[in-house]
Amino acid sequence: MSEELLTEVRDGVLIVTINRPEAKNAMNQAAAEGIAAAMDRLDAEDDLRVGVLTGAGGTFCSGMDLKGFLRGERPTVEGRGFGGVVQAPPKKPLIAAVEGYALAGGLELMIACDLVVAHKDAKFGIPEAKRGLVAAAGGVMMLPDQIPERIAMELALTGDFIGAERAYELGLINRISDGPALEGALELATAIAANGPLAVRISKAVMKESRGWPMEERYDRQGKLIAPVFMSEDAREGAAAFAEKRKPNWKGK
């Protein structure tokens, strides 16, 4: 793993930190490859339940490393897109812990995550148009799915920023933290990790995939995904733990 991307495990949570504070965590190829590898690890290891993506030095990510761009470097991974994650997020939940700025590609990394905890002073935006560019790593496509279209259009065309309170009002972020965003994200991750891992993973899959299903096929398609959950050992363990007034011992199967 590159020094530009750090990982740490705490109680089933994989913390992934973009470690380029001198460049405001601008995304380069090494960091993108590191994130892709970390997402593969998150999905592959049964003991890992949730991922948290954050940045070192008080900034989440300021976008693409423009110096690298001018050298011909592209901070993408084949099949995974910008930052190694925007086109192929993990199957398990991924939380963004945002300090400082989530701008341009940084915002696109953030909205590729399932949940967002941000510090009260965080700023968000897709200012690519100010540089003669387009937010092509999902910003102009995905942002209108997450906030009202007219607001997304304004952000894309003006390049202006919004603060944490406005982002929360719009539903772009889940929680605002007075303290370190990572602490708030870990609190949220702990609540998720306490639940049945198979149920969590399939719940995420249904919520993500069903938006593109024809209305008349939704329940049939959902049934195929959730059937293994209801037949799983975890489903029986969850019911037994409730009846016996104890914490469940999840196996993820």
N, C-alpha and C positions, 0 to 999 in steps of 0.2 A: 504494500500500500504506500502511495506517495505521501511525503510529509505535508503536501498541500491538501490532504484529505485525511482526517483522523477519525477513528472509531473507538467506541467504548460501550461496554455492556453493563447495564444496571438492572437487576431484577427482571430479566426477560425483555428489556428494552434496548434496542441498538441505537446508540446516539452517533450520528454521522455529522461531522463538523468540517465545513469548508475552512481551510486554514491558510488563507492568504490575506491577513489583515492589512498588510502594507499596500495591497491593491484593492482594499475595500471588498475583498472576497470576489473580485471579478472572476468569472468562470473561464478557465483555460482547459486545454485538452487533458492534462494530467488529472485535474480535479474531476472532470466529467467521467473519465475512465474509473476513477476511484469511487465515485458515487454509484456507477453501474455495478461495480464489483460488490459494493456494500448492499445494494438492493438484491442482488443474487444471493448473497449470504443471508439476508433477512428472510427471504422466502425458503431457503434451503434448510435452515437450522430450526428444528422443532422447538428448541428452548427459547427462541426469539419470538415474541408475540407482536411487538409493535416497533416501528422505526420512528426516530425523531431526526429531522434535518435542520441544522442550524449553521450559524457562521461565527467565526472567532473575531474577537476584537471590537464587538459592539455594532457590527453590520451583518445583516443576513447575506445579501449578495447584491452587488451594484450592476450586475448584468454581464455581458460578454466582455472579455478582456480585449479592448480595442487595439492595444499594442500588439497582441498576438494576432488579431485579425489582420492588421496591416502586414504582418509577416507571413500571412497565408495560412495561419492556424485556425482550425474550426473546433470549438469546444463541444463537439458532439460525439456520439458513439453510434455506430451502425445499428440500426434497428431500435435504438433507444432514444435518439434525438438529443436535443440540447441538454447539457448537464447530465447526460446518461440516464435520464428518467422521464422527461416530459412526454415522450411517445409510448413509453412502456413502464408505467408505475408498477410497484410491487403488488402482489396479491394480498399481502397483509397491510394493515393500516399504517399510514405514514403521516406524521404530524410535523408541520413547519413551526419552528420556534424562532420568531422574528424580532431581532433588535435592529435599531437604526433604519437602514433603507432596504426595501425589496423593490428594486427598480429594473425595468426592461426585462432581460432574461432572468433577473432575480425574482421579479413578480411571477414570471412564467414558471419558474421552479416552484414557487409557493403555491400557485393555483393547481399544480400537478399533484400536490399533496391532498390528503383527504380532509384534514383538519388544520386549523391555524390558531396558534396562541401568539399574540404580539404584545410587545411592550407599549405602554401608553404613548411614548414619543415616537413610535415607528412611523415611517412614511412609505407610501405605495404609489407606483405609477408605471406607465409604459411610455417613456419620453422619446421613443425611437424617431418619431416624426420630426422632432427638433434637430435630429442629426441626418435627416434625409433618408431614414431607414423605416422598416416596418417591423412590428413585433411579431416576427414570423415563427417563434417557437411556441405558439399556442395562444399568445396574448389576444390577437384580434379574432381568434376562433373560439377560445375557451372562456374568455372573460364575459361575453354576453350570456353564457350558460350559467354564470354564477352571480351576476348582479343584473339589474335592469338594463336592457339593450341601449337605451338612450344615454344612460350614465357611462356605460362601457364605450359608447361611440364618442362621447365627450372626452374621456380620458385618452382614447387612441388618437383623436384628431388634434387635441390641444397639447398633449404630452404633459399636462399638469399633474401634480401630486395630490394625494389625499392623506389625511392623518388617520390614526387608529380609531378615533371615535366615529368618524364618517365611514370607515371601512366596516366597523361593527354594525352601524345602522343599516348598511347595505347588505349585510350578511356575507361579506367577503371573508371575515375572520370570525372565529368562534368565541374567543375570550381575549380580554385586555388584561395585561398584567402590570401591577405597580412595581413589582420586583423583576428579577431576571426572567425573561420569557422561557428559558429552558426549564426553570423550576415549574412554571405553570404548565408547560408541555408535558413534563414528567408526571405531574399530578393527573393530567388527563390520560396519559399513556397507562398509568397504573390502574385507573378505573377500567380501561379497556382490557388490559392484560388479565384482570381478575375474572373475565368472562370466558365462556367456552371458545377455544381458538377456532374450531371448525365452524361454529355458528357465526363468529365474527367475520371470518374470511368469506363465507358464503353470503352473509348479509351485505358486505361490501360489493361483492361480485354482482348480486342482483340489483343493487341500487345503481351501480355504474352501467351495467349492460342493458337494463330494462328500458332505459330512456330511448333506445333506438328500436325497440320491439314494436311491431304492429299491435294495436290495442287488443284485437281479437285473439292474439297469440300469447299475451302476457302471462296468464295464469298457467298455461301449458308449459311455457319455457321456464317459468319460475319453478314449477313442480319438479322439473328434471334436475334443477340445481339444488333444491332444498331437500329432496328425498333422502339423500345420504345423511343429512343432518339428523332427521327424525329417526333414522335407523341406527344411529351411531351409539357407541359406548358412552360418549359424553352426554347424550340426551338422557340415557338411563341414569348416569351418575348425577346429573343435575337434579332430576326428580328425586332420587334417593337422598341427596344432600339436603334438599329442601325439607323432605319429610323428617329427616333425622336431625335437623337444625344444626348443620355443620357446614364448613366450607367444602366445596366440591374439589375433587382431585382429578383435574382434567388430563386427558391423554391425547387429545387432538385427533381422535378417531372414533 
